Amino acid sequence: MTQKGSKVVCPSCGAENLPGTLFCIQCGTYLPSGGPLRTEPLPEQEEGRPARPRQEGKEGDEAWALNIEVEVLNTGRKVLLSADREILVGRLDAARGIFPELDMTPDGGLEQGVSRRHARIYTREGTCFVEDLDSVNGTFLNEERITPYLPYAFRDGDLLMFGTMRLKVHIYPNL
Amino acid sequence: MATINSQKDYYAILNVSLDADVDEVKRAYREKARDYHPDSGHGDAELFREIQEAYEVLRDEILRRAYDRQREKQGLSEDAPVGLALLQSRTVALPLDIAQILYVLVEIQSHAEVQKETTRRHLNVALVIDCSTSMSGARVQHVKVAAADLVESLGPHDRLALVAFSDRAEVLAPTHPVDNPRIFKSALAALTPSGGTEIYQGLLAGLKEVRKYASSELVNHVILLTDGRTYGDETYALTEARRAASEGISISAFGIGEDWNDEFLDDLARIAGGVSRYIRTPSDVRAALRRQIQGLSSTLLQNVKLEVNTAPYVHIQGAYRAAPYLEILEHSENNVFSLGNVMADEPISVVLEFVIGQVVTGERRIARLDLIGERIAAPEPIRLRQDVNLTFTLEPEEESVPDKLLNRLARLSVFHLQERAWKALSAGDVPKATSYLEYAATRLFDMGHRDLGQAAMLEVNRLTHGGDPTKEGRKKLRYGTRSLTSPMR
């Protein structure tokens, strides 16, 4: 007994692949998640206004070690992040080698438009910065969309949004 | 009741010796389970399940005896220094009326007790140094320092020869035990760059020196250091490399800077069971040589071959080395793949891509894999066997592809894209090359390798404006993407 098999059409380049193929022979796209698991662009009206670059705040010249606590508002999950190195915000995808420090999958990151590599957070001289990594649905600081690949300083109590995922940040000095 | 899978090497999975007692097994399990627990930082659910499975069998006297017996029957329990483990993209599949793909990751890992064993292999090495005009200045200075460092790292039980070459070869120091490092160091002082680059000459002289004392007790090896392109003698050099491999002499090739012929040196090293490396700045020569010597002295198996016997309705579409670095393996007619040496601290893994033709339901053996390798100073080669089995059923259960395999495949596909770009380019098909490079760039950005992605886009821009790709960009991409399997953070 055999079943009728059909070629797998790559969603990104249209090449036909034999069933069981995991990476498109033509363009290298990961096939099982290339379709439904991709970050789908959200409807236009939810995108918000374009943002103006913000002034980078400076809190003195001492290198401070900071802890950043983020509270995911829809699930109430709180994550304490050590900011002594860069924090990647996104969704875990082992196939692509993406292992974000802040993985939004458990909070429904896919449904809320969080890209696999969405943004990065880091500190310089005691100031916290967020930088959007050209995500599909954008990163918002206090309701304003930020320009990709530009660092924006944020402070304790600010509201960050990845796609439509809302997070409140608390910053503690790590003494 | 735990299941026994005699195809898996539970001892290797837990990193314990064949005669480890229950306490050792327990200790090893706790350690491993902690390291790979899915909740830990570098967790691996697939591996974690295997660790649990191994523990359940090995801690139970009866299960363990049954397992050992099964292994013995299959010729798997030999006192081998390495283990062979398989990971398949699927273990069950639908029987289809058209061909389908199965990926298998073959891992060759040294056993723990071998790794701990401190006995260092004795080396019989020739260092063949390019001293053409282009090596003048900083390059030759750094090479001298690195070579002196290499001399220091060897002892009276090792043998070394120093050869310099330009248009012709000159033996600076003939093969001799390294009991007096000063002899070699003063020979290095004579190194003065002049003339062109004829790799064949240097290689021939180096091999001649190594042959003087070549034996199965020693690791026989030639290290070639060059910064230039050789003209016209490539085929001779490759023939010589084949001959060397058949005599148990391996060759490694290190290219300094941007001007050497990467494809040629990669081929040379692959044929002769060694490694090729791209050394971007002369100051990195020292570290590369040191690492090479360290690796060589931990050699476990030499002249390792993977024999793949497929079922009649199956063929191999691709065979790749996935670690220590990515490489497309030379496809031989009878499906024997040469893998060179296996070192204690550097596991080798291979990815096989099978195309399975039309099949009906039932459990099938897709392929039988035999790993054959020569142990240093042992008369009989070692043979390890594993089968690739696939169950065809009309209602296959959902199963996920092992993370480790997926990870390797993702990187392999990027490496493959850029390799195809260079191939298309040398065939004169610029549009095809451009599109492969663009695809590679997209995937690289996707994976977070901005640096390599940008390098690919830079070459795309040059190509679309009618220019040639840069030598630097090509090397950066080839050697950058082939190293993607090294764990990233």
Chai-1 contact restraints between the chains, C-beta under 6 A:
chainA,res_idxA,chainB,res_idxB,connection_type,confidence,min_distance_angstrom,max_distance_angstrom,comment,restraint_id
A,M1,B,V360,contact,1.0,0.0,6.0,A-B,restraint_1
A,M1,B,T361,contact,1.0,0.0,6.0,A-B,restraint_2
A,T2,B,P95,contact,1.0,0.0,6.0,A-B,restraint_3
A,T2,B,D97,contact,1.0,0.0,6.0,A-B,restraint_4
A,Q3,B,L94,contact,1.0,0.0,6.0,A-B,restraint_5
A,Q3,B,L96,contact,1.0,0.0,6.0,A-B,restraint_6
A,K4,B,D97,contact,1.0,0.0,6.0,A-B,restraint_7
A,G5,B,L96,contact,1.0,0.0,6.0,A-B,restraint_8
A,G5,B,D97,contact,1.0,0.0,6.0,A-B,restraint_9
A,G5,B,I98,contact,1.0,0.0,6.0,A-B,restraint_10
A,L18,B,A99,contact,1.0,0.0,6.0,A-B,restraint_11
A,L18,B,Q100,contact,1.0,0.0,6.0,A-B,restraint_12
A,L18,B,I101,contact,1.0,0.0,6.0,A-B,restraint_13
A,P19,B,Q100,contact,1.0,0.0,6.0,A-B,restraint_14
A,G20,B,Q100,contact,1.0,0.0,6.0,A-B,restraint_15
A,G20,B,I101,contact,1.0,0.0,6.0,A-B,restraint_16
A,T21,B,I101,contact,1.0,0.0,6.0,A-B,restraint_17
A,L22,B,L409,contact,1.0,0.0,6.0,A-B,restraint_18
A,F23,B,L409,contact,1.0,0.0,6.0,A-B,restraint_19
A,F23,B,S413,contact,1.0,0.0,6.0,A-B,restraint_20
A,C27,B,Y439,contact,1.0,0.0,6.0,A-B,restraint_21
A,G28,B,S413,contact,1.0,0.0,6.0,A-B,restraint_22
A,G28,B,V414,contact,1.0,0.0,6.0,A-B,restraint_23
A,G28,B,L417,contact,1.0,0.0,6.0,A-B,restraint_24
A,G28,B,Y439,contact,1.0,0.0,6.0,A-B,restraint_25
A,G28,B,R443,contact,1.0,0.0,6.0,A-B,restraint_26
A,A94,B,D403,contact,1.0,0.0,6.0,A-B,restraint_27
A,A94,B,L406,contact,1.0,0.0,6.0,A-B,restraint_28
A,A95,B,L406,contact,1.0,0.0,6.0,A-B,restraint_29
A,A95,B,A410,contact,1.0,0.0,6.0,A-B,restraint_30
A,R96,B,A410,contact,1.0,0.0,6.0,A-B,restraint_31
A,R96,B,D446,contact,1.0,0.0,6.0,A-B,restraint_32
A,R96,B,M447,contact,1.0,0.0,6.0,A-B,restraint_33
A,G97,B,M447,contact,1.0,0.0,6.0,A-B,restraint_34
A,G97,B,M488,contact,1.0,0.0,6.0,A-B,restraint_35
A,R117,B,G448,contact,1.0,0.0,6.0,A-B,restraint_36
